[in-house]
Amino acid sequence: MPAAIGGVLLSLLAGVAQAQQPSAIAAAEPPAAAIPNFWNPRARGERVEAPQTGRAVRFMTDDEFPPLHFAGPDGTPTGFAVELARAVCERLAITCTVQARRFDTLLDALADKQGDVVAAAVPLTAGLRARFLATRPYFRWPARFIARKDRGLPAPSATALAGRSVGIVEGSAHEAYLKAYFPKTTRKTFTDLSAAESALKRGEVEYLFADGLSLALWLNGQEAESCCAFSGGDYLENRYFGEGIGFVTRTDDAALARALDDALQRVWDDGKYAELYLRFFPVSPF
């Protein structure tokens, strides 16, 4: 799974599980979280029906990567990607199953026809597209700045950050992006994100630039002690931060891939995507 967020603490599961309760969704009006929109309304076409397979469509996921996919209190797979898959199946009026497997075995299991769709945080890359089909992204990894709340710092821009200290993980895509587009910052590198977050909390740097999902989880956790908040908007340049994730199928399942894409659009249109997003992302990375 992506290294930038591989260190998510399992203690976050309790907070995510609590956020799944209906009362949490009802209390989210107006939404406190920014909900991303990855769909182009001009791309809508006629409804695509799911192929009649004569059997359940088998989704495969991993159960150790909250909030995208993890084991619920009863051991059943859940998470944003998993519940989105279930919503898509409902829109297509097809029977689906969800099986948890070890993350590094998912694509090989798909190729071996041990399942039909991967619903997990497998990055969409040229290498993946050479072997499989994938829907349009339903989630992406935004880069974000965070800063201490008590400093009154300006929103990030190349001008505003000139001469200011910014923490980054050494060797990361975020470091490369900062060098290219914020060249006048005073960069302070750290070996890992946890060390960078601690330095920001202590006031040793003014900003931290890193993966938005990891930062959102940290900001929403106890360790941050409400010290900090997002500053400015998201950064989504593919060349640095990737294309995101989508549902992955085999190349011989093109009809299923098209149906999944159409169903994702409908899940967005009818508001189910927003409902699920607010359930699993109490602090939005966007």
C-alpha positions as CSV (number, residue, x, y, z in Angstrom):
1,M,0.0,0.0,0.0
2,P,1.2,3.6,-0.4
3,A,4.2,4.2,1.8
4,A,3.1,7.8,2.6
5,I,0.1,6.5,4.6
6,G,1.3,3.0,5.6
7,G,1.7,4.1,9.2
8,V,-1.9,4.8,10.0
9,L,-2.6,3.7,13.5
10,L,-5.2,1.1,14.2
11,S,-6.5,3.1,17.1
12,L,-8.2,5.3,14.4
13,L,-10.6,2.4,13.8
14,A,-12.6,3.4,16.8
15,G,-13.1,6.9,15.6
16,V,-14.1,5.7,12.1
17,A,-16.5,3.1,13.5
18,Q,-18.2,5.8,15.6
19,A,-18.5,8.0,12.6
20,Q,-20.4,5.3,10.8
21,Q,-23.4,5.6,13.0
22,P,-26.4,7.3,11.4
23,S,-26.4,10.1,14.0
24,A,-23.0,11.2,12.8
25,I,-24.2,11.5,9.2
26,A,-27.3,13.4,10.3
27,A,-25.1,15.9,12.3
28,A,-23.0,16.6,9.2
29,E,-25.3,19.3,7.7
30,P,-24.0,21.6,6.5
31,P,-21.0,19.4,5.6
32,A,-17.9,20.3,7.6
33,A,-15.7,18.3,5.1
34,A,-14.9,19.3,1.6
35,I,-16.2,16.5,-0.7
36,P,-14.1,15.9,-3.9
37,N,-15.8,15.5,-7.3
38,F,-13.9,13.3,-9.8
39,W,-16.7,13.1,-12.3
40,N,-17.3,15.1,-15.4
41,P,-21.1,15.8,-15.9
42,R,-20.5,16.1,-19.7
43,A,-19.3,12.5,-19.7
44,R,-22.7,11.1,-18.8
45,G,-24.2,8.8,-21.3
46,E,-27.0,6.2,-21.4
47,R,-27.2,3.9,-18.5
48,V,-24.8,0.9,-18.8
49,E,-26.1,-2.4,-17.6
50,A,-23.9,-4.9,-15.7
51,P,-23.1,-8.1,-17.7
52,Q,-25.2,-11.1,-16.7
53,T,-22.5,-13.3,-15.2
54,G,-24.9,-15.8,-13.6
55,R,-22.9,-15.5,-10.4
56,A,-22.0,-12.9,-7.8
57,V,-19.3,-10.4,-8.7
58,R,-16.4,-11.0,-6.4
59,F,-14.7,-7.9,-5.0
60,M,-11.4,-8.3,-3.2
61,T,-9.9,-5.9,-0.7
62,D,-7.4,-5.6,2.1
63,D,-8.6,-5.2,5.7
64,E,-5.7,-3.2,7.3
65,F,-5.9,0.2,5.7
66,P,-8.4,2.5,7.4
67,P,-10.4,4.5,6.4
68,L,-10.4,3.1,2.9
69,H,-10.6,-0.6,3.8
70,F,-10.4,-2.4,7.1
71,A,-12.1,-5.0,9.2
72,G,-15.2,-3.9,11.1
73,P,-16.1,-4.8,14.7
74,D,-17.5,-8.1,13.5
75,G,-14.6,-8.8,11.2
76,T,-16.5,-8.0,8.0
77,P,-14.6,-5.8,5.5
78,T,-15.7,-2.2,5.5
79,G,-14.3,1.2,4.8
80,F,-14.8,3.9,2.1
81,A,-13.7,1.8,-0.8
82,V,-15.6,-1.3,0.4
83,E,-18.9,0.5,1.0
84,L,-18.6,2.3,-2.3
85,A,-18.3,-1.1,-4.0
86,R,-21.5,-2.2,-2.2
87,A,-23.3,1.0,-3.3
88,V,-22.2,0.4,-6.9
89,C,-23.5,-3.2,-6.8
90,E,-26.8,-1.9,-5.5
91,R,-27.1,0.6,-8.4
92,L,-26.3,-2.1,-10.9
93,A,-28.8,-4.5,-9.2
94,I,-26.2,-7.3,-9.1
95,T,-25.1,-9.6,-6.3
96,C,-21.6,-9.0,-5.0
97,T,-19.3,-10.5,-2.4
98,V,-16.4,-8.9,-0.7
99,Q,-13.3,-10.9,0.4
100,A,-10.3,-9.7,2.3
101,R,-6.9,-10.8,1.2
102,R,-3.4,-9.6,1.9
103,F,-2.7,-6.4,0.0
104,D,0.3,-7.6,-1.9
105,T,-1.6,-10.6,-3.3
106,L,-4.6,-8.7,-4.7
107,L,-3.5,-8.1,-8.3
108,D,-2.1,-11.6,-8.7
109,A,-5.4,-13.0,-7.3
110,L,-7.3,-10.9,-9.8
111,A,-5.1,-12.2,-12.7
112,D,-5.7,-15.8,-11.5
113,K,-9.5,-15.2,-11.6
114,Q,-9.8,-15.7,-7.8
115,G,-11.9,-12.6,-7.8
116,D,-13.4,-10.1,-10.3
117,V,-12.7,-6.6,-9.0
118,V,-10.1,-5.1,-6.7
119,A,-11.5,-2.4,-4.4
120,A,-8.4,-1.3,-2.5
121,A,-5.8,1.5,-2.5
122,V,-3.8,0.1,-5.5
123,P,-2.4,3.2,-7.3
124,L,-3.4,3.7,-10.9
125,T,-0.2,3.6,-12.9
126,A,0.9,2.9,-16.4
127,G,2.2,-0.5,-15.2
128,L,-1.2,-1.4,-13.8
129,R,-3.0,-0.3,-16.9
130,A,-0.8,-2.5,-19.0
131,R,-2.1,-5.6,-17.2
132,F,-5.6,-4.6,-16.2
133,L,-8.6,-2.3,-16.7
134,A,-9.6,0.4,-14.2
135,T,-12.5,2.8,-13.7
136,R,-11.9,6.5,-13.4
137,P,-10.5,7.4,-10.0
138,Y,-12.9,7.5,-7.1
139,F,-10.3,8.8,-4.7
140,R,-7.0,10.6,-5.1
141,W,-4.0,11.4,-2.8
142,P,-4.0,15.2,-2.4
143,A,-0.9,17.0,-1.1
144,R,-1.7,19.6,1.6
145,F,0.0,22.1,3.8
146,I,-0.8,22.2,7.5
147,A,0.2,24.8,10.0
148,R,-0.2,25.6,13.7
149,K,-3.4,27.4,14.5
150,D,-1.9,29.9,16.8
151,R,0.6,31.5,14.5
152,G,-1.7,33.5,12.1
153,L,0.3,32.3,9.1
154,P,-0.8,33.2,5.6
155,A,-2.3,30.7,3.1
156,P,0.5,29.1,1.1
157,S,1.7,30.6,-2.1
158,A,5.1,30.8,-3.7
159,T,5.3,34.4,-2.5
160,A,3.8,33.9,1.0
161,L,6.1,31.0,1.8
162,A,9.4,32.7,0.7
163,G,11.8,32.4,3.6
164,R,9.4,30.5,5.8
165,S,10.2,27.0,7.2
166,V,8.4,24.0,5.7
167,G,8.8,20.5,7.0
168,I,8.8,17.6,4.4
169,V,9.7,13.9,4.3
170,E,13.1,13.5,2.7
171,G,13.1,11.9,-0.7
172,S,9.3,12.2,-1.1
173,A,7.3,13.5,-4.0
174,H,6.3,16.3,-1.7
175,E,9.9,17.4,-1.4
176,A,10.3,17.4,-5.2
177,Y,7.1,19.4,-5.6
178,L,8.1,22.0,-3.0
179,K,11.6,22.4,-4.7
180,A,9.9,22.9,-8.1
181,Y,7.0,25.3,-7.2
182,F,8.0,26.8,-3.8
183,P,11.8,27.3,-4.4
184,K,12.3,30.1,-1.9
185,T,11.0,28.2,1.2
186,T,13.4,27.1,3.9
187,R,13.0,23.3,3.7
188,K,13.6,21.1,6.7
189,T,13.6,17.4,5.9
190,F,12.6,14.5,8.2
191,T,13.1,10.8,7.9
192,D,9.4,10.1,8.3
193,L,6.1,11.8,8.6
194,S,5.6,11.2,12.3
195,A,8.9,13.1,13.0
196,A,7.7,16.0,10.8
197,E,4.3,16.2,12.5
198,S,6.0,16.3,15.9
199,A,8.3,19.1,14.8
200,L,5.3,21.1,13.6
201,K,3.5,20.5,16.8
202,R,6.5,21.8,18.8
203,G,6.8,24.8,16.6
204,E,10.1,23.9,15.0
205,V,8.7,24.5,11.5
206,E,6.0,26.8,10.4
207,Y,4.3,24.5,7.9
208,L,4.3,20.9,7.0
209,F,3.7,19.7,3.4
210,A,2.7,16.0,2.9
211,D,0.1,13.5,2.0
212,G,-3.4,15.0,2.7
213,L,-4.9,11.7,3.9
214,S,-2.2,11.0,6.4
215,L,-2.4,14.6,7.6
216,A,-6.2,14.5,8.0
217,L,-6.0,11.3,10.1
218,W,-3.3,12.9,12.3
219,L,-5.3,16.2,12.7
220,N,-8.3,14.2,13.7
221,G,-6.4,12.1,16.2
222,Q,-5.4,12.6,19.8
223,E,-1.7,12.9,19.1
224,A,-2.1,16.3,17.3
225,E,-3.9,17.7,20.4
226,S,-5.8,20.2,18.1
227,C,-2.6,22.1,17.5
228,C,-2.8,22.5,13.8
229,A,-5.1,22.8,10.7
230,F,-5.0,22.6,7.0
231,S,-3.8,25.8,5.3
232,G,-4.7,26.6,1.6
233,G,-6.0,24.1,-0.9
234,D,-5.1,20.7,-2.3
235,Y,-2.4,19.8,-4.9
236,L,-3.2,17.0,-7.3
237,E,-0.6,17.0,-10.0
238,N,-0.5,13.5,-11.4
239,R,3.2,13.7,-12.2
240,Y,4.0,14.0,-8.5
241,F,1.1,12.6,-6.6
242,G,-0.3,9.9,-9.0
243,E,-3.7,9.4,-10.6
244,G,-5.5,8.0,-7.5
245,I,-7.4,4.7,-7.2
246,G,-10.3,3.1,-9.0
247,F,-11.9,-0.3,-9.2
248,V,-9.6,-2.7,-11.1
249,T,-10.8,-5.5,-13.4
250,R,-9.2,-7.9,-15.9
251,T,-9.0,-6.9,-19.5
252,D,-11.5,-9.6,-20.5
253,D,-14.1,-8.0,-18.2
254,A,-14.4,-4.7,-20.2
255,A,-18.2,-4.8,-19.9
256,L,-18.0,-5.0,-16.2
257,A,-15.5,-2.2,-16.1
258,R,-17.8,0.1,-18.1
259,A,-20.7,-0.8,-15.9
260,L,-18.7,0.0,-12.7
261,D,-17.7,3.4,-14.2
262,D,-21.3,4.2,-15.0
263,A,-22.5,3.2,-11.5
264,L,-19.8,5.3,-9.8
265,Q,-21.2,8.3,-11.7
266,R,-24.7,7.5,-10.5
267,V,-23.5,7.0,-6.9
268,W,-22.1,10.5,-7.1
269,D,-25.2,12.0,-8.7
270,D,-27.7,10.6,-6.1
271,G,-25.6,11.7,-3.1
272,K,-24.5,8.3,-1.9
273,Y,-20.8,9.1,-2.5
274,A,-21.1,12.2,-0.3
275,E,-22.8,10.3,2.4
276,L,-20.1,7.6,2.5
277,Y,-17.3,10.2,2.2
278,L,-18.6,12.1,5.3
279,R,-18.9,8.8,7.2
280,F,-15.3,7.8,6.7
281,F,-13.5,11.1,6.4
282,P,-14.5,13.3,9.4
283,V,-11.6,15.5,8.5
284,S,-11.4,15.7,4.7
285,P,-8.0,15.5,3.1
286,F,-9.3,17.9,0.4
